[in-house]
Amino acid sequence: MSIQIIGKSGTVADVDGSTYRPLKVTARQVEYGFLGSYRIGIRYVLVSTNPGNNFLCFRWADLTNIGLLWGVNLTIGLEGDGSGSSQSGYLQMYLVRSMTSAGVLPTQLAPLNAPPSTQALKSSMACSQMASIQYGVIVSDITGIYDANPIAQAIFPNQTTRNSILVESKQLLYGSLEKQSVHPIVLVANEGFSLVANLTAGSTYTIGVEVAWSEVSSY
């Protein structure tokens, strides 16, 4: 079976031979339309007193549009506890469904829906519709259903030295910060993700996270 490709002008686009007219295919960024694409960097000094709780949460609540989560980068450094004891742990990323509340964490970054277009990759983009971005030592937990298993995790070995890097700078925890290089996590209303820290209690850690996402009407 042959396939005939007709260009915008109605001219048939031949697809082989040195004298044929070439057919060009152009890859474009995701069509965000009247919305936009965004990126944020978060740095937090965490004194671990209750391992196993989330310390960062993103929640999408828009009933009409959807959020496309492209990637999450991670860096963890150990400042130490002064004892020289061995420090180790892991950090996991969970998807959360039916998230009616992102809980209560000390630092609230979203909604980012007040001018100017905070965190937008182009000044003409709309303000982000991300309902909640929170981080810090948890006060009250998320109201929602965690997936049974994490979608990503970073594990670091025992370390006794202060001011050491436990997770190398900008390790990809999920996907890629470059849009459309991977399939995004598609967030609809009341969905999001949580980073859960399981770190040695009593120690101080500096955690850096970078997140990239787009907001679209369909995908």
N, C-alpha and C positions, 0 to 999 in steps of 0.2 A: 504494500500500500504506500503510495507516495503522499507527501504533504506539501502543499503549496502555501507559501507565506506571502501575504500581500501587505505592502507598506502603507503608511498613512495616506499617501497620495493616490493609492490604488494600483501602483506599479508592482508587478510581481518581483519578489526578491529572490534571485537565483542563489543557490547555496553551494555551488562547486564550480571548478574550472578557473583558469587564470584570467579569463576575460569577463567573467561574470561580475555583476554588481555585488559588493560585499554587504553582508548583514551584520550590523553591530548590535551587541547586547550590552546595556549599561546597568551596572549594579548601583542601586540607590539606597540611601539610608532609610530606616523605617519611616513611614509616612505618619508623623505625629499630628499633622493637620493644625488645628487651632490650639493644640496642647504643647508638649515640648519634651526635651530630654534633659536629665539632671544628673549631678554627681556631687557627693558630699564626703568630706573627710572628718573623722571624729577621733579625738585623742582623750583618753581617760586614765587616770591613776586609780587603780583598784586595790584596796586593802581587803584581801580575801578573808572573810570571817564566816562565810556560810556557803561552801562549795556546792555546786549543783543548781544554782538559781540563774535565771537569765539576767544579763546585764545590758543587753541592747535589743530593741524591738522596733520593727517597722510594721505599720498597719495600714491597709488600703480599705476605704469605706465607700468610695464612689459607686453609686448604683448604675450609672450609665456607661462610664468609661472604664478602662482596665489599665493596670500597671504592668510593665514589662521589666522584670528585674534581670539585668544583664550579668552583673558580677559583683563579688565581694572580695576585697583584699584584706589581709590581716598581718599585723606585726605585734609581737608580745616581747616585752623586755622585763627582766627581773631586777628590781632595785634591792631586794634582799630583806631578811628579817633580823640581821645582826647576829644570828646564832651560828651561821656557817653550815646549817643543816641542809640536807638535800631537798631541793624543790623540783617538783614535776607536776604534770597535769595534762589536761586536754581541753579543747574548746570545740563545741559542736553547734551546727546550724540546723535548726528544725523549721519546717513549714508548719504554720498554725492555721487551721480552718475554723470557721464559725467564731471568729475572734470578735466578740462584742465589746471587749475592753482590752486595751494594751497594758493593763495594770497601772501601777504608779511607780515611776522611777524618778530620781531627783532632777534630771535635766531633760527638758522638753524642747525639741527643735522644731517640730511641725505642729500645726499646719504652716506650710511655707507659702501661704496664699495672700500675703500682703505685699504690695509693691515696695521696692522693685522686685523683679522676678528672681528671687533668691535661689541660688544653686543652678539656675538654668544655664545651658551651654551656649545660648544666644540671647542677647538682651530683649529681642522681640518675642521670645517664647512666653507662653502664659505662665502664671504662677502655678507651682506644683499643687496637685490635689491630694498628695499623700496625707492621710488623716493624722498619723502620729509617727514621730521618730523620737524615741526616748532611750536614755542610757543612764547607767549608774548602779549603785547598790540597791537592789530591789526593795521596795516598800510593801507593795502588794502584787500578787502574781497575775499573769495574763488570764483572762476569761476566754477560753477557747479550747480547741481540740488539737493537741500536738500529734503530728504523724508518729507512727510507732517507732521509726528509726530516723536518725539524722540524714540529711542529704549531703552533708559535707562535714569534715572535722579536721582539726590540726592537733597533732600529738607531739609533745616535746619531752625529752629525756630528763633525767636527774641533773640538777645544776646547783652548785653551792656558791658560785661567784656572783657577787653583787654587780650591778650594771652590765649584765650579760644579756645577749639577745637569745631568747628561747625559740621564737619563730622568726625566721629570716624576714627582712624587710620586704613588704609587698608580696608575700606568698598568696597565691590565689586560693581562697577558700572555696569559691564557687565561680564557674563560668569565666568571663572575661569582661574587663571594663570597656573593651571596644565593642560597640553595638553590632549586632548581627553576626558576630563570629561564632556564637553558640546559640542554642535554643534558649530563650529566656524562660524564667519562671513567670507564668502568667497569673497575675493577681486580680481576682474579682472582689466584689464587695465583702468585707469582713474576712479577708485573708491577709496573711503576712508571714513574717519570719522572725525568729528569735535566736540570738546567740546565747548559748548556755555555757558558762565557765565552770570548770571543775579544776580548781587550783588549790595548792597547799594552803591551808588556813593559817592566818597570821602573817603572811608575807605580802609584800607590796609589789604590784605589777603595773607597768605602763602598757596600755593596749591601744593600738592604732587600727582603725577600720576605715576602709574606703568602699563606698557603694555607688553603683551607676544604675540608673533606670530611665525608662521612657514612659510616657503616658499617651495612650491612643484610644480612639473610639472603637476600633475592631482590630483583630489580629488572626 
